[in-house]
């Protein structure tokens, strides 16, 4: 799905209440070595991507967890569960 089926164009179609939980330090990016260095700065910035997704999803709540990265439910399960 990461390479073949981008869903960004379908976010506007989500109508149910949606919770996005993202780690503030999440910069994980598959294929980083395939893009130019100046593009790498923008790629994998999940806090920024989550904000853009929230703008597209009608009934969306965004929670940014401080001090965690790509796997907040494992890095800080208590904090993650607090919002879940």
NORQUILIN-V858865 format. One record per helix or strand. SS is the DSSP state (alpha for helix, beta for strand). FROM is the first residue (numbers start at 1). TO is the last residue. If there is no record, write none. Layout:
ss=(SS:SS)
from=(FROM:FROM)
to=(TO:TO)
This chain:
ss=(alpha:beta:alpha:alpha:alpha:beta:alpha:alpha)
from=(8:18:32:37:46:60:72:77)
to=(13:23:34:40:56:65:75:83)
